[in-house]
Amino acid sequence: MYTLTPATEIHGRIAKLQERLRAARLDAAFLVQNADLFYFAGSIQQGILIVPSDGEPIYFVRRVYERAVSESPLASVRKISSPREVTAYFADRRVSFSSIGFELDVLPVGVFLRFQAVFPGAKPEDVSPIVREIRAVKSPHEAAALRENGRKLAGLLSGAREKIHPGVTEVALQGMLQGEAIGGGHSTVNRMRAFNQDPGLGCVISGPDAAVPSYADFPTAGQGLSPFVPAGQGERAIRRNEPLIIDLMWAQDGYLVDMARTYSVGSMTEKLEAAYRHSVAVLRGIEAGIRPGAVAGELYAAGIAVASGTPYAANFMGPPGYNTKFIGHGIGIEVDEIPFVAKGAPTVLEPGMVFALEPKFVFPGEGAVGLENTYLVTLEGFETLTPLDESVLRCDTGKEGSA
């Protein structure tokens, strides 16, 4: 079923944005990035959303106007063939802006310069921090979507055990899981805001290949299939007595949930089994501090304190020398939202914030172990949106596949 964002949601978001624009002394926001258009307009049809600090927002759409009208609850959706028509629209009404906020964290310079010409007399400012802070706090409507996605993702990862046996390749297993997810409503699009960081469809990585670092700022990258996609699942066949990490997102109705579990056909080495127990202990250490008012950087420090007390501190959150400086990341419409559970992160948690924690230990030549859950901050503490057994998931089915 084609799900539209309720009008009350969109109007409430616009009101928050306008309040923040006034506080920042910005006359308007100029939004064009797909995730931001979806959040504030309810549609990502190609266009420009102008949100003045006071008054009615206007969604100028180049392609496809009819779809934008049917998807967006905004009262003013106007068809244009060129950004110059936006300039003319406001000039005809004798409306001018002295300062305009652009999404400077994501707009390529060439695109920004072209759009800046729409209001040549206005001073450009970065509205991205305001937009991202508003999006960080999820409404009950958003929380419900995320909760349902988490339920579906937990079911997918639970059922994965039936598909895992020696000889099955990582890419074949990923294909089976993704096909099942699509059949269950997964939209196949995982959005990420950071430049040149491609989230793909998640990863299915096993044995030593799971410990191979790559360009992406993830603790576990994987070998991948080629230099064009040098991360994630490859052609390696799953083997007995080694770790397999399945780290996937469920994307539906515009929202993402992130989750990972470690699997093994038979037992892993005692070293890897112990490291996995330590990853769970890190999770428990951070969870103890999740509540409104907690500081994200302090949660990170709590996790590091637990990891540093293990024999494998050098392998935490990446192979030695390639360790990431975060343990968790916000998630919602994009996979890298606020808050970041990272070193020195100043974000103060609020009810409605959603983030994933992914403590992992990575051992070159041996493999990687760990897990990931997505959490919703509540008035009392937190809710785990990805409920599934947190032990190593055993898959000793006795089956053999083709290598």
N, C-alpha and C positions, 0 to 999 in steps of 0.2 A: 504494500500500500504506500502511495506517495505521501509522505508526511511533510506538512508545512509547519513552520514555526508560528505559534499563536501570536496574534496581534498584540496582546497584552505584554508578551515577552519583548517584542521588538520595540514597542513604545517605551517600555521601562528602561531598556538599554539606551535608547536615544536620549531619554531624560537624564540618565547618569552621565552620558558623554557630554551633554550640553552643560551640566553643572560643573564638570571638570574643565571644560573649555573656558567657562567664565572665570573659574578660579585661577587658571593659567593665563588669563588675559589673551586668549586666542579668539579671533572672530569666527572661525569656522574650521571644520575638519574636512579634508579632501581624501576620501577613501576609495581605493581601487583594488586592493589585494583580495583574492578570492575568499580567504577565511574571514576577513573583516567584513566584506560585503555580506557573506552568509549570516554573520552574527548581528549586524546592524540593519540589514535590509531584508534578510530572509531569502536571498537569491544571489547567485553568482553570475547572472547574465552580464555580458561585457558592458561595463559602464563606469560611471563616476557617481559616488554618493557624496553630496555636499550637505554637511550638517552644520548649520549656523549655530552660534552660541545661544541665540534666541530665535524662535520662529520655526517654520516648517522645514524639515529635511526634504531634499529633492534627489531622486534617483534618476540620473540621466543615462539612458541605455542606448547603446549602438547596436548590439546584437545579443539576444533576440528580444525585442520589446514586448511582444505578446506573452512570452513566457515569464518575463519579469513582472508584468501586470498580474498574471495569475498566481505567482509565487509570493510576491511581496505584499504585506499589508499596509505599506506606506501609502498615504493619500495622493502623493504627487510623484508619479513615475512618468517621465517625459522621453519621447523618442528623439534621438539625435543621430546625425551621420558623421559629425566631427566635433572634437572638443571646443572648436571655435564657437559652436552654438551655445555652449555653456557661458562663455564670455558675453555673448550677445544677450542671452537671457537676463543676466544680472544688470548689464549696461542699460537695457531697455527699461528696467525698473529702478534705475538710479541707485542700485545697491552696490556698495564697494566694501572690500575687506582690507584692513591694514595688515593683518597677520593671519596666516593660514597654516594649519598643522597637516603635514604630510607623513606618510608611513616611511620615514627615511631609513628604517632598519631593513626594509625589504625592496624598496624601489631601486632599480638600476639607475645609474646617473643619467643615461640618455633618456630614459622614460621620465625621470623626475624633471629634467630640463624641459622636455616637451610639455608636461603637465603644468609646470610652473608658469609657462607662457599663457595659460588660461587666465591667470590673474597676475599680470606682470608687475603691478604696483604693490603687491602684498609681500610682506616679509615672510619667508618660509621658516617654519619651526618643525621640530620632530614631535608628532603626536603619538608615536608608537608606545612610549611608556604609559601614557594614559589609557590607550586602547587595551594594552595587555593587562594592566592592573584591573580594569573593569571586567575583562573576560576571565580573570583568575577566579573570581567568586561565582560559583555556579548557582543558578536558581533551582527550586524544587523540580521544575520541568526538565532542566538539564540533568540534574542528579538522577531523575527517574530513567532517562535515556541511558546514562552511563551505567546505572545499576543493571538494567536489562542487558546491556552489552557485556558487562562483566559476568553475568549469569551464563550467557551463551558461550563466552570464551572459556570459562571454567569447564563447561560441558565438553567443549572441543578438546581441551588439553587432557581431560580425564579419559575420554574415549581414545586418545592417541595411543594408549598402551596396547590396544588391540591391533594396531597397524605396525607396531615396531617389532622387527625380528632381524636376525643377522642376514646380511646380504642386501637388504633394502637400502637404496642410496638416499642420501640426504635430500636431493632434489625430488626424488620420487615421493618420499614421505611428505615433503612440503606441498607437493602437488595434490596429494590425497587430502591433506588437511585443509588446504585452501579451497579445493573443490567443495568439500563439505561445508566450509564456512560460507561460500558464495550461495550455496543452496539454502543456507539458513538466514540469508539476508545481508551478509557482508557486502559492503559497497565497493570493495577492492581498492579504494583510494585512501592511503594514509598520508596525511598532510604534515609537513615539517616546515617551520619558519626559517631556520638557519640556512644560510647560503651554502650550497654545494654539499649539504648533508642529506643523503637520500635514504629515507627509512625503509623503502621497499615494502614488502609484505611481511616483514619480520624475518626470523631465521631459524633454520633447523641445522645445527652444527654438532659434530661428534668427534670424539677422540682428539688426537693432536691438532687436527685442523681447526677445532674450536678455539685454540689458543693462538692462532696466527693473527697478529695485529694488522690493521689496515688504516686507510685514510680517515674513516668515519670515527667520530669521537664517542665510540661505544666501548664498554669494557670487554665485550666479546664480539669480535668482528666476523671471523670465519674466513675460509679460503676464497669462497665465491666461485663463479663459473668462468670468469675471464678478466683481463685487465680493465675491461669496460665496466664490469660489476665485480670488483675485487673484495667482496664481503658477502656474508650470508652463506647459504647452502651451496655445496658443490656436488661433484660426482662420487664422492667417497661413500663406500658401503659401510653400514653400521656393523659393528663387531661386538662380540660378547665382552663383558667385564670392563667396559669403558663408559665414560659419561657421555650422555647426549643431552644437549640443551635445546629445548623448544621455546622460543621467545617470540610470541606473536601478539598482534593487536587485533581487536575486533572493531571494525568501522561500520557504523550504521546510523542513519538519521542525523548525520553530520558530526557524530561524536566518536571518540576513540577511547578504548580501554587497553591497557598494556599488562602483559602477564608472562611469566616464564616459570618453567619447572625443569628439574634435572631428572633424567630417566636412565635406566641401565638394564641391559639384558644380563642378568646375573649380578654378582657383586663387583664393585669397583675396588681398587687398591685401598688399603686402610688409610693411606695418606689422603686420598680424594674423599673417602667417606668422612674422615675427620674434618676436612676443609668444608665439606657441605654442612656439617653440624655447626661449624663456626659461622657460616653465612646465615643460618637461621638465628643464631645467637645475636648477630649484628642487627638483624631485622627486629628481634625482640627488644634490643637496647634502644633502637630508635623509636619503636612504637610506644615505649614507656613515656616518651616526652611529647607525643602528638596530642595537641589540644589547642584551642584558641589562645592566642597570646604567645605561643612558642615561637622562637626565632629559627628560621630554616637553617642558618649556619650553625646554630647550637645543636640541632638534630644531627647535622653532618658530623660535628665534633664528637657526639655521643657514639655514632657508628664507628668512627675512626678509632675511638678509645677501645672499643671491643675488638676490632680487627687488629689493632696494634699489640694487643695482649696475646695473640696467637702466634704459632711458629711460622705462619705464612703471611705476615704483614706485607712483605715485599711483593706478594702476588695478588694483593687486594685491588679489585676494580681495574684489572688489566695485567698483562705480563710485565715483569720488571722493566722499568724505563718507559713504559707506555701506559702507566696508570692514569685513569681519569681523575679529575678533581671534584667529582660529584658522586653521590650515591642514589639520588633521586631527581625526578623532573616532573614538573606540572604536566597535565594532559587534559585534553578536552576536544576542541575542534582541531587543534594541532598537537603533535607529540612532544613539543618542547615549549610548553607554556610555563607561566609563573604558578607556583614557586619552584625554585631549584634548591634541592637539598645538597648544597655545595659549600665549599670552603668559603667562609666569610659572608655567605648570602644574608642580606639584611631583612628579607621578607618576614613579616610577622603573620603567622597563620590566622585565618579567619574562618568561621563556619561557612561551608560551601566551597572552600578550596579543595582541589583534587590533584593528587600527585601519585606517582609510582615510585616505589623503592626497589632497587635491584642489586643487593649485595652479592658479589661474585668473586671467586678466587680463580686465577688463571695461571696454569703451569705449562710453559713451553715444552713441547715434545710429549706431553701427557694428556692435557685436556683442560676443561674448565667446568666448574660446578657453581651452583647458586640458584637463586629463585627471584621472582619479582611479583609484587602485588600492587594493585591500585587502591588508593585510600581516599575516602571523603572525610573532610574535617567536619565534625558535628559540634553542637553546643557542649556535649559531655566529653568529647574526645575524638573518636574516629569510627568509621565504618569501613570494613574491608569489602571492596566491591568485586573481588576475585576470589571467592571462597572455594578452596580445593586443598586436599591433603598436602601438607608441606614437607613430608618426608621424600626421600628419593623414590620415584615411582618405578617399581620393578616391572619388567616386561619379559620375563622368561617364559615365553609361550611354547618353546620347543620347535617353532617353525624355522625353516631356512628359506631364504630367497635367493635370487640370482645375484651374484656379486657384480 
